[in-house]
Amino acid sequence: MLKTRLLHPEILSALAEAGHTSQILIADSNFPMLTGSAATARRVYLNLAPGQLTVAEVLSVLIDTVPIEGVCMAMPASGEVPPIQAEVRAMLPDVPFEVCSRDELFDLAGGPDLALAIATGEPRRHANVLLTIGVVEAR
């Protein structure tokens, strides 16, 4: 039995195979997982129903599991900052936060560094979060 909060075997396996600078996409319910995430990435579907599970719920568990050294989220074409961005910043206050265009986020999610793509039931638009895995410090 595991003592961590994260119990999902596919996610644990993907994280064990990933390393420093690998990326994790936590996708909202509108993200095209099949065509929008790298073919080499492990895809995990946690989108049971609208609102289950949310991006913030998944992120809170990943924060306890892997070191995160960077966050990227897309800014809508309207320029209006989505409320989820403030939530993510609050959850990762000491992690560098990058804002990019939707197309840039899709390019990164389709790139060779994406190790894991997690589909959520997050109904809010522009809630995709791209995390860069950091390093575990020697003890």
N, C-alpha and C positions, 0 to 999 in steps of 0.2 A: 504494500500500500504506500502511496506517495504522501508526503507531508506538505507539498506545495498546494496552492489554490488551483493551479492548472492541472486538470486531470485528463483532458482530451488527448487520446493517444496519437492521433495524426498531427496535431499541433505540436505536441512534445517531440515527436520524431522529426518534423520539419525544422524545429528550432535547434535540435541536436545536430542536424546536418548543416545548418547555416553557420556563419561565422562573422567576424568583424567586417563591417561595411555591407553585409547582406541586408536586404530590405524586406519589410513586412507591410503588406497592404491590408488595412482594415477597411472594407468597402461598405458603402451604404447600399440600400436595397435597389437603387437604380443603376449601379455599376455593372457593366457587361463583363461578368467574370470570364466567360469562355473566350471572347475576342479581345478583351481589354487587359488581361493579365498575361504575363509571359508564359509561353507553353511549357517551360521548364520548371515553373513554380508549382509547389504543392497547393492545390485548391481545397479549401475546407468550407463547407456550407453550414452556417449556424443560423440561417434565416428561416426559422420555424414559422413565424407569422409576423405581420407588421408590428414593429416595436419590440420584437423578441429575436434575438438579443440586440442590444444597441451598440453603437460604436464605443461609447464611454464604458459600458460594462465589459466589453472585450479588452479595451485598452487598460482598464484597471487591473485585470489579471495579468496581462503581458508585462506591465510595469514591474510587477513583483517577480517576474520570471527571467527577463533578459535585460541587460543594460541597453539603454537607448541613448544614442549620441546625436540624433537629428530627427526632426519632424518636418514634413512638407504637406501642405494642404493647398488646394486650389481656391483662387478667388473667382467668384462668378463674374461674368462679363459686365454685369451691372455695377460692379465695384462695391456693392453692399456686403459688408463682412457678415458671414453666417454666424449665428450664435454658437454653434459647435466649436468654432475656432477658439473662443474664449474659454470654453470648457476644457479643451485639449491643452491650451496654454497653462491653465490653472493646475491641471493634473501633472504637467511636466514643466514646472516653472524654471528649472535650471538647464533645460535642454534647448539648444539653438532651434529656432522656428523659422522655416522658410515658407513664403507664399509664392505660388507660381500660377500660371494659367492652367485652365482645364486641359488643354492640349499637352502642355509640359508634364502634367501629372500623369496623363495617359501614356505618354512616351516613356516615362520612368517606370510605370507599372508594367509596361510591356517589355522592359529591358532585361538584360542578363543578370542584374543584381537582385531581382525579385525572387526571394526564396519561398515565400508563403503569401497567399492571398486568402483572406478570410471574409466570406460573405456574411453580412449581418442583416437583421430585419429593420435596420435604422431607416425610418421613413423620411427624415429630413434630407433635403437636397444639399449637395456640396459638402457632405460629411465624410468623404473619403480621407483617410489618414495614412500617409506613407511614412513608416518608421525606418530609421537606419540603426542597425544593431551596433553597439559599442563593444568595448573589451571588458573582460572580467579582470579586475585587479588581482595580482598575486597576494596570497595571504601570508 
